[in-house]
Amino acid sequence: MKLFDVYPLFDIEITKGVGCRTYDSQGIEYLDLYGGHAVISIGHSHPYYVQKLTEQIEKLVFYSNSVVNKLQLELADKLGKISGYDDYSLFLINSGAEANENALKLASFHTGKKKVIAFNKSFHGRTSAAVRVTNNPKIVAPINEGFDVEFLPLNNIEAVEKSLSKEDVCAVIIEGIQGVGGIQIPQPEFLQALSKSCKQHGVVLILDEVQSGYGRSGKFFAHQHAGIRPDLITVAKGMGNGFPIGGVLISPAFEPSYGMLGTTFGGNHLGCTAAIAVLDVIKAEHLVDNAAKVGDFLMEELRTIPEIKEVRGLGLMIGIEFDKPVKDLRSKLLFDEKVFTGVSGTNTIRLLPPLCLSMSDAKIFLEKFKKVISLV
Ligand SMILES: Cc1ncc(COP(=O)(O)O)c(C=O)c1O
């Protein structure tokens, strides 16, 4: 059987990772400024993470959600404390799309309504409701067009208020920082006004922190830069450092009932073990502070490079926009300088490194980046 060919691939096979470095099947070393698309939070193959997963795999890989799983309780406790959401509840699933799918479902159950407001350039995943609120018609199949969505410009509170005044909206969904959309940051004043309007109209505010959460922005959640408290927060990616796990943090205003939500694999023993190890390492190694410090340094240095049009970001979620396509630049970085980076659209390089990126690795990246810029 062949693979269903939906991914354009670089001809590189990554077979090993350590910290912020990956190695291909030829043993060639790469500096990882991409983290496998914001997934590697504490660094590749962190020894504590490997040890915890190894111990758990020897004990038990899986049992169903019909029995007590104390790992889920430990995870919820640690996540509540580190994020400042100790009074919220946690529902566990396996991916970012699933997290948003369940958040939208909860919002609809809660309000009895089904219209959603999302934003231009949004990306929330590829499952049915998550892709419906994603602002890219190319990836929305006819079967996904099941409810009304209004896409509004980011940072335009008047547009949101006009729409909310019709009183037919169940949820507003917004990324903490738009990732796929090119590192677009909602203004703090906009988020504060949005949170207030949602409360006034009884609309559920969903903060998609799948990419921007887990310390990446220099705070545990990107929306915490604005000081708001959304009703639902979705997480995945960095949560498991490569082990698939996602979650919805749910405000106390939501009343659970048996059977309301459910999943076979969500909250499994290995996923919880991975997620607990991630939180332990984030705390012990002060990775949120590190993301803020190294991110600030990187952005300050990048802003001195004349060829760059704009640098946007918070912490270690950085977009570097040029006024021309970055395809060659990214290829040269990868194949000549052995540095992984991401892109958004045609003109923006996206940096999403592990949160343990050191100042010296940031300097190595800057040197290689400047060298490549001078050649393209
Ligand atoms: C902001 C955001 N939400 C949701 C998703 C979907 O996550 P997953 O691919 O784990 O379903 C992504 C993935 O890139 C994302 O960036």
The ligand as an ORCA input file, in Angstrom:
! r2SCAN-3c Opt
* xyz 0 1
  C      -4.040     27.309     16.393
  C      -4.249     25.878     15.988
  N      -5.386     25.262     16.323
  C      -5.610     23.974     16.011
  C      -4.687     23.249     15.291
  C      -4.971     21.817     14.932
  O      -4.202     20.970     15.693
  P      -4.018     19.439     15.266
  O      -3.215     19.434     14.013
  O      -3.328     18.811     16.449
  O      -5.383     18.876     15.060
  C      -3.489     23.852     14.904
  C      -2.472     23.116     14.117
  O      -1.594     23.638     13.518
  C      -3.263     25.212     15.259
  O      -2.143     25.841     14.905
*
